[in-house]
Amino acid sequence: MTEIKDPENTIIMELKGGRVVIALLPEVAPKHVERMKALARAGDYDNVVFHRVIEGFMAQTGDVEHGNAEKDYNPGRAGTGGSEMPDLPAEFSKLPHDRGTLGAARSSNPNSANSQFFINFADNHFLNGQYTVYGRVIEGMEHVDAITRGEPPANPDRMISVKVAADA
């Protein structure tokens, strides 16, 4: 088990296979980090499916509007929604999109990230400077690797629970 050095800026995500620990990067992308913590604390990420999972690329989730498998789930719309909060401005940095990093999903507008995010399965450096990096998996990447593939997956996996480590 990985030592959690900064519980206020660490996310604990439960997947079907086990625990995934994500170190958030508030010094790099403070607005994205605060948004993730707010949605986690509200329970909005609990039961949200991974609606777009591409082998060798990434697993995308976080549509709190249409992606909750327990409440108003709409597989045809999962991936098109966000939260009730306003979109976030881009917080691009020099951090590369390496395997295990968390990136903010968005539309073609760089300032349209809201609640959705993706976890990179591989080094995806072609995304560098185009999507905000705001976290890194520090434990449990094998559970991320086991997420069911598909766009969308026929039987999508979900985030069972997402909590800020300080609250867990």
Beta strands, then each sheet from edge to edge (+ up, - down):
strand 1: 10-15
strand 2: 18-24
strand 3: 48-49
strand 4: 52-54
strand 5: 58-61
strand 6: 101-104
strand 7: 117-120
strand 8: 133-139
strand 9: 158-159
strand 10: 161-164
sheet 1: 4+ 5- 7+ 6- 8+ 2- 1+ 10-
sheet 2: 3+ 9-
end
